[in-house]
Amino acid sequence: MGDALAVACYEKRGFSTEDFARFHPGGRLGRKLLQVRALMHSGDELPLVRESASLRDAVKEISLKKLGMTCIVSDEHRLTGILTDGDLRRHVLSQPRPLDGKVAGAMTRTPTTIGPDALATEALQIMERRKITSLPVVDPEGALLGVIQIHDLWRTELF
């Protein structure tokens, strides 16, 4: 009876599930309504190199940031590609001198992305469907904001 009364009061006051999640972020509902922006790597944690970077510099960035990938950005900070450990392995096997080139020769040019306001559950569904482990987070103009990884989602216990 108490739960029914509480729900009726919430509805009367216009208290939404998003409000509930904001006040109780640690609960099951709060985790299901987590946005990508709350979990993404950004700032100094964000692995990125410019389009003009050498492949050696990209490998250094991947190793330094420890996310198994790096984002490739234009001078305007727009995402133009992604270079993953898998991309590197395929490139190494196909080139006689694989680290002598530019990052543009090995990167994936049209990576799957997600917006910062998307739900973490949506990011997880995309990663599972595409069989990928990282998603660049971009704004509507394509500017890189961050990266979310499957490991970040596992820690939330969404599944």
C-alpha positions in Angstrom: 0.0 0.0 0.0 2.9 2.3 0.9 4.5 1.8 -2.6 1.2 2.6 -4.4 0.8 5.8 -2.3 4.4 6.8 -3.1 3.9 6.2 -6.9 0.7 8.2 -6.9 2.4 11.1 -5.2 5.3 10.9 -7.7 2.9 11.0 -10.6 0.9 13.9 -9.1 4.1 15.9 -8.7 5.4 15.0 -12.2 8.3 13.1 -10.8 9.7 11.1 -13.7 11.9 8.0 -13.9 14.8 10.2 -14.9 14.3 12.3 -11.7 14.3 9.1 -9.7 17.5 7.9 -11.4 19.1 11.3 -10.7 18.4 11.1 -7.0 19.2 7.4 -6.7 21.9 6.8 -9.3 23.3 3.7 -7.6 20.1 1.7 -8.0 19.1 -0.6 -10.9 16.9 2.1 -12.5 19.7 4.7 -12.1 22.2 2.4 -13.9 19.7 1.8 -16.7 19.3 5.5 -17.3 23.0 6.4 -17.1 24.1 8.5 -20.1 27.2 7.9 -22.1 28.7 11.2 -20.9 28.8 9.9 -17.3 31.0 6.9 -18.4 33.1 8.2 -21.3 36.9 8.8 -21.2 37.6 12.4 -22.1 40.3 15.1 -21.6 43.7 13.7 -20.9 42.4 10.1 -20.8 41.2 10.4 -24.4 43.5 8.7 -27.0 43.7 10.8 -30.1 46.1 11.8 -32.9 45.8 14.1 -35.8 45.2 12.9 -39.4 48.7 13.8 -40.3 50.3 11.6 -37.5 52.6 8.8 -38.2 51.6 5.3 -37.5 54.4 5.1 -34.9 52.9 8.1 -33.1 49.4 6.4 -33.2 50.9 3.2 -31.7 52.5 5.3 -28.9 49.2 6.9 -28.1 47.4 3.6 -28.0 50.0 2.2 -25.7 50.0 5.3 -23.5 46.2 5.7 -23.0 45.7 1.9 -22.6 42.3 1.7 -24.3 43.3 -0.5 -27.3 42.5 2.2 -29.8 43.0 5.9 -30.7 40.7 8.4 -32.4 41.9 10.3 -35.4 40.8 13.9 -35.6 41.0 16.8 -38.1 42.6 20.1 -37.2 39.0 21.2 -36.3 38.8 18.3 -33.8 36.2 16.4 -35.9 36.5 12.7 -35.8 37.8 11.3 -39.1 38.6 7.8 -38.1 39.6 5.3 -35.5 42.7 3.0 -35.2 42.2 -0.1 -33.1 44.5 -3.0 -32.2 42.7 -5.1 -34.8 43.3 -2.4 -37.5 47.0 -2.4 -36.6 47.3 -6.2 -36.8 45.6 -6.3 -40.2 47.9 -3.4 -41.4 51.1 -5.1 -40.1 50.2 -8.3 -42.0 49.5 -6.5 -45.2 52.5 -4.1 -45.4 56.3 -4.8 -45.9 57.2 -1.8 -43.6 54.0 -1.2 -41.6 55.1 1.5 -39.2 56.7 3.8 -41.8 53.4 5.2 -43.1 50.8 7.7 -41.8 47.8 6.7 -39.6 45.5 7.5 -42.5 46.7 4.3 -44.3 45.6 2.0 -41.5 42.6 3.6 -39.8 38.9 2.8 -40.1 37.4 5.9 -41.8 33.8 5.6 -40.8 33.7 4.4 -37.3 30.4 3.8 -35.4 29.8 6.6 -33.0 27.3 7.6 -30.3 26.2 10.9 -28.8 26.9 12.0 -25.2 23.2 12.0 -24.2 22.5 8.4 -25.4 21.8 5.9 -22.7 24.7 3.6 -21.7 22.4 0.6 -22.5 22.2 1.8 -26.1 26.0 2.0 -26.3 26.1 -1.6 -25.0 23.6 -2.8 -27.6 25.5 -1.1 -30.4 28.8 -2.7 -29.3 27.3 -6.1 -29.0 25.6 -5.9 -32.3 28.7 -4.6 -34.1 31.1 -6.8 -32.2 33.2 -3.8 -31.2 34.7 -2.7 -27.8 34.9 1.1 -28.2 32.6 3.8 -29.4 33.8 7.4 -30.0 31.4 9.9 -28.5 30.7 12.9 -30.8 28.6 16.0 -30.8 26.0 16.6 -33.6 28.7 18.3 -35.7 31.1 15.3 -35.4 33.5 16.9 -32.9 35.1 14.3 -30.7 34.0 14.5 -27.1 35.2 11.1 -25.7 35.3 7.4 -25.9 33.2 4.8 -24.1 34.5 1.2 -23.8 32.7 -2.0 -23.1 34.7 -2.3 -19.9 33.2 0.9 -18.7 29.8 -0.6 -19.2 30.6 -3.9 -17.6 31.6 -2.0 -14.4 28.1 -0.6 -14.2 26.5 -4.1 -14.0 24.0 -3.1 -16.7 23.7 -6.8 -17.7 
